[in-house]
């Protein structure tokens, strides 16, 4: 079988297409030059390896010789992995959304030879169906239209790019100053104005809440961690209750792998029953800390449900460590496919008969498992069963006449047997590239979860990963985006460095490490150097590149929060921690300015969007909420030792019982270990019999240190 020009790529997604009869190019200068030389339009196909509909379109159209021949004759064909080149994906996704009012993957875009988009869509079927034109008809019409209307196409595509560039410029600090008629805008002024916007966010989330099934809006249902955390950490008990209600619905639904742990990208229905079976690292990295925080909030009020939420977090961690980890470097792969053996969800589902046979020799356990996992003869997914579990354990135990202790024993045994049996199946494929951005999210998620759950394994894993991230992705003092198992390549994007800054900041607060503080200052310097327009005051998504027809900004909090939110939140915490530990003046004046100007720009670029659509800035507005009281707690130990994991868990348990849940909590500054030896902090963080005191500060000043948490007058 002949190969196209993808055969030397390292992206798993691109390699899936190396044997297509389509003459694919990667995103490269050769493709652009050939398009200009032959005066052919470019067909740009963007997807990712675990995308089900990408596979469908590949099998239907890109493996079809007749379609491939037409593509090769009339177009220059470029295939892009959106996870490897999120900058390209963002540029053309914005264009397609502007042209068609919707987007998704596979993303199918038609470009002029100078890379300007003039038409696009997502999945096109090989033959016309459900009101969609066939891909063949689309190709034929585009080829004809391009030959006959080049002038119109050039004008149309130029207008699209002009609009997108104006949209990016409209987010700038300079434009905000003009809008507000204030040329001396400060972070404090913006924050004061945004406090009411935070209240509007909470009101809108209440309105959008699905009171029956949890979550927000209609199907398809995404977990949406930024929105969930806004309710989970709000002062309103009804909002907190809805967040926990949602997490419990998700915990029990088919969107969670009830045997092996881990969450799928979304549910196609409103009940969280039928997942789009692909599992993404970024979803699991973000949701794990919400289950952990919910446990911490609920453990005194409802210990049974709290225990179940904790177990869900631990199962997600087990999934990441067992199935998604690159064992040679401890980093996580980016995703696991939805399909196995060419069928979506095959690995995860059971026919009633097959499920029952697993327990043939144990009638009691079989009956428990059939009831617990809701297995029926007719199934709930094309005749098979997606496993779901009961939402209320007490009701289940009463109905099945078993004690809570018996329930836990049966559940453990059933899961172990089912897991062992399922491992005999052919697993879905893994996308084996490791991304700086998503691994940084994982560090933050694991570190926060370790504090909420008092989990030493999660804490050590977070530190291990951060050390390896900085070792692998930092090359000659430049940060890279993707690691293919051999080397790190492609210069980092703003979300790579934003989430790395966030991971380093969360780790700094717990360890107090001076070496991490220096790394943080270096990351901030690199963000300024590569992504900031200091004249206009814009934080761009990518560095300037010749093959970019537009330079996107991405200020919105989506299924992953924005780099703007990560950067602003991290810098706010760093400045607060430095002030509370008496170390802020140890920074130079230029370092002060570097931190403060980046915080100012990252916040300012979201102000207009958050005022118009507060839900689009759900995470950023939570960062703003902290400034209402500026609550900070520093954990002190008098003998040059550090507060331990147990102490952090204790303070978070106390804080989560109060109305104000937005806090900066940290250890004292120290220079005990360098970056390469960060894991040595585990010896101190896991220590026993350490006595500490708590120093509490807020916007009104600081209290005297106390060893009694009940004496903290939290506002």
CORHUDA-V501551 format. One record per helix or strand. SS is the DSSP state (@ for helix, = for strand). FROM is the first residue (numbers start at 1). LEN is the number of residues. Records with the same first field share a line. If there is no record, write none. Layout:
SS = FROM-LEN  FROM-LEN
//
This chain:
@ = 12-4  29-10  52-11  65-10  86-15  135-14  150-20  173-8  187-22  225-8  237-16  281-18  303-21  352-7  363-10  393-7  404-19  436-18  456-17  494-18  514-18  563-18  584-3  589-24  614-15  645-11  675-11  709-3
= = 24-2  41-7  75-7  107-5  117-5  129-1  132-1  209-1  216-1  221-2  256-1  263-1  266-2  275-2  279-2  325-1  332-1  335-2  339-2  343-2  350-1  381-1  384-2  430-2  434-2  474-2  478-6  488-4  513-1  532-2  538-2  632-5  664-4  670-1  693-6  701-2  706-1
//
